[in-house]
């Protein structure tokens, strides 16, 4: 078995398999449910530690499955959008679960915000794919190497992408859904904050800035100041790198 391929999948399965097993357990099986939760958590922790050790020893971990010709899963902006929106739908029944008027209202507001953000994200991704070609994630970004791109157009696309992702990341002023969704029990609110929505939105912003636009290229176009990322760049880069002339 090639661990460089299977280790990422095993990390996912360490949560999926215990979750499926817990789903079919009887309500009174508290001890078994707790044991499966702990087993999945410990297994994931061990596998992630193993992967970190490999990364520090320059091991590459990558698993690819083809969704369509020339389109691999999880390696590009389009497949990210697909699974990002699937993740959007998953918390809806959790927010509405109590069935109270407050819970139903919070769930509707959550869905309205996140679906609107998803539409902006999809429009930005399609527009960028149309003008720039394949959008495979790459360290340092890909757009700086594509000739013939208009900086103003890239700026509008960046705005669409950040707005779409910023809804789920609960960036002000796009955060209105989050207080309304906090009618849910504490475990669900923790899920919304820590995994399913807010952190996924922040992860998407990092992906677009670092692996699609590239930090230096985005900074040279003046796109990062509203996000506060420009402060993280070396001062010499900000002073010495001229704004590119793209024709």
GUTIVO-549482 format. One line per 3 residues: number of its first residue (from 1); their letters; for each residue z, x, y of C-alpha. Coordinates in steps of 0.02 Angstrom, whole numbers, padded with zeros to 5 digits. Layout:
# residues N
NUM	a	Z/X/Y  ...
***
This chain:
# residues 247
1	xxx	00000/00000/00000  -00050/00068/00171  00108/00049/00274
4	xxx	00015/00081/00437  -00073/-00086/00405  00064/-00184/00317
7	xxx	00217/-00137/00419  00172/-00247/00570  00140/-00392/00450
10	xxx	00305/-00363/00360  00397/-00370/00526  00322/-00542/00559
13	xxx	00359/-00602/00383  00541/-00550/00399  00561/-00697/00520
16	xxx	00431/-00816/00448  00487/-00818/00267  00674/-00846/00299
19	xxx	00626/-00980/00426  00519/-01073/00300  00655/-01060/00169
22	xxx	00786/-01126/00290  00672/-01272/00335  00678/-01341/00157
25	xxx	00865/-01316/00130  00983/-01462/00121  01086/-01497/00278
28	xxx	01250/-01447/00197  01187/-01275/00139  01273/-01186/00282
31	xxx	01317/-01026/00189  01142/-01003/00119  01063/-01039/00287
34	xxx	01174/-00911/00372  01138/-00783/00236  00950/-00805/00254
37	xxx	00964/-00787/00443  01063/-00627/00427  00947/-00559/00294
40	xxx	00795/-00589/00403  00879/-00510/00555  00936/-00355/00460
43	xxx	00767/-00336/00375  00676/-00348/00542  00795/-00223/00622
46	xxx	00765/-00099/00481  00576/-00120/00485  00569/-00102/00675
49	xxx	00676/00055/00665  00557/00123/00534  00409/00087/00648
52	xxx	00493/00169/00798  00527/00324/00692  00342/00327/00643
55	xxx	00283/00306/00822  00388/00454/00877  00301/00553/00739
58	xxx	00129/00500/00804  00098/00372/00668  -00022/00232/00715
61	xxx	00021/00057/00655  -00121/-00067/00667  -00173/-00221/00569
64	xxx	-00337/-00307/00611  -00412/-00469/00547  -00581/-00530/00608
67	xxx	-00578/-00699/00695  -00764/-00698/00736  -00901/-00565/00735
70	xxx	-00845/-00430/00854  -00679/-00518/00888  -00523/-00449/00800
73	xxx	-00356/-00540/00801  -00225/-00481/00926  -00328/-00337/00991
76	xxx	-00404/-00418/01144  -00373/-00539/01285  -00457/-00689/01202
79	xxx	-00355/-00691/01043  -00201/-00662/01150  -00244/-00821/01247
82	xxx	-00266/-00921/01086  -00097/-00877/01012  -00012/-00879/01181
85	xxx	-00060/-01062/01200  -00005/-01102/01023  00163/-01030/01073
88	xxx	00161/-01145/01224  00156/-01300/01115  00292/-01245/00993
91	xxx	00444/-01269/01110  00391/-01444/01164  00473/-01539/01019
94	xxx	00628/-01431/01038  00647/-01480/01221  00616/-01665/01183
97	xxx	00721/-01665/01024  00875/-01755/01093  00767/-01902/01145
100	xxx	00868/-01935/01303  00777/-01979/01465  00823/-01808/01535
103	xxx	00757/-01717/01381  00594/-01815/01380  00570/-01787/01566
106	xxx	00605/-01600/01547  00481/-01589/01402  00345/-01676/01502
109	xxx	00371/-01564/01652  00370/-01410/01540  00207/-01464/01459
112	xxx	00124/-01505/01625  00169/-01336/01699  00124/-01231/01548
115	xxx	-00040/-01320/01508  -00094/-01302/01689  -00051/-01118/01679
118	xxx	-00146/-01105/01516  -00302/-01177/01597  -00292/-01048/01737
121	xxx	-00270/-00910/01608  -00419/-00969/01507  -00531/-00983/01661
124	xxx	-00483/-00807/01713  -00513/-00737/01539  -00684/-00822/01522
127	xxx	-00736/-00765/01697  -00683/-00587/01662  -00771/-00586/01493
130	xxx	-00931/-00648/01578  -00938/-00507/01705  -00857/-00364/01608
133	xxx	-00903/-00390/01426  -00780/-00366/01280  -00598/-00366/01332
136	xxx	-00517/-00260/01196  -00347/-00196/01249  -00346/-00009/01283
139	xxx	-00216/00111/01348  -00249/00140/01532  -00356/-00015/01550
142	xxx	-00541/-00047/01526  -00608/-00113/01692  -00606/00054/01782
145	xxx	-00743/00115/01664  -00856/-00038/01686  -00990/-00012/01821
148	xxx	-01053/-00146/01937  -00894/-00248/01958  -00854/-00326/02126
151	xxx	-00675/-00287/02184  -00658/-00456/02269  -00707/-00546/02108
154	xxx	-00584/-00442/02009  -00451/-00490/02135  -00481/-00676/02112
157	xxx	-00481/-00657/01923  -00319/-00559/01931  -00243/-00700/02034
160	xxx	-00294/-00828/01903  -00224/-00723/01760  -00060/-00688/01849
163	xxx	-00040/-00872/01898  -00071/-00928/01718  00049/-00800/01647
166	xxx	00173/-00820/01789  00204/-01002/01744  00273/-00954/01575
169	xxx	00361/-00802/01646  00445/-00922/01769  00395/-00820/01921
172	xxx	00440/-00902/02087  00364/-01022/02142  00295/-01065/01970
175	xxx	00465/-01085/01888  00496/-01270/01918  00486/-01315/01734
178	xxx	00629/-01200/01683  00778/-01289/01765  00711/-01455/01699
181	xxx	00698/-01387/01522  00878/-01326/01523  00938/-01497/01463
184	xxx	00915/-01427/01288  01059/-01356/01184  01106/-01174/01212
187	xxx	01010/-01103/01060  00848/-01183/01121  00874/-01128/01301
190	xxx	00904/-00951/01236  00741/-00963/01139  00648/-01018/01296
193	xxx	00718/-00875/01397  00721/-00735/01271  00571/-00760/01157
196	xxx	00456/-00907/01158  00405/-00931/01339  00480/-00823/01476
199	xxx	00471/-00656/01385  00299/-00699/01317  00239/-00727/01495
202	xxx	00310/-00560/01549  00228/-00477/01399  00061/-00554/01448
205	xxx	00076/-00485/01625  00109/-00312/01555  -00042/-00326/01441
208	xxx	-00159/-00376/01581  -00094/-00247/01705  -00084/-00100/01586
211	xxx	-00215/-00134/01451  -00351/-00233/01540  -00350/-00182/01723
214	xxx	-00251/-00021/01708  -00106/00016/01826  -00196/00146/01933
217	xxx	-00356/00045/01945  -00262/-00115/01989  -00160/-00021/02119
220	xxx	-00317/00053/02197  -00381/-00126/02219  -00217/-00175/02303
223	xxx	-00171/-00300/02167  00002/-00241/02116  00103/-00253/02276
226	xxx	00142/-00441/02253  00211/-00401/02080  00317/-00257/02141
229	xxx	00236/-00139/02015  00167/-00020/02145  00340/00055/02169
232	xxx	00334/00119/01990  00180/00224/02022  00195/00407/02067
235	xxx	00190/00422/02256  00053/00554/02246  -00057/00432/02151
238	xxx	-00037/00297/02282  -00076/00419/02422  -00215/00521/02346
241	xxx	-00316/00398/02244  -00449/00316/02355  -00503/00138/02335
244	xxx	-00656/00144/02221  -00826/00095/02284  -00902/-00012/02148
247	x	-01084/-00054/02161
***
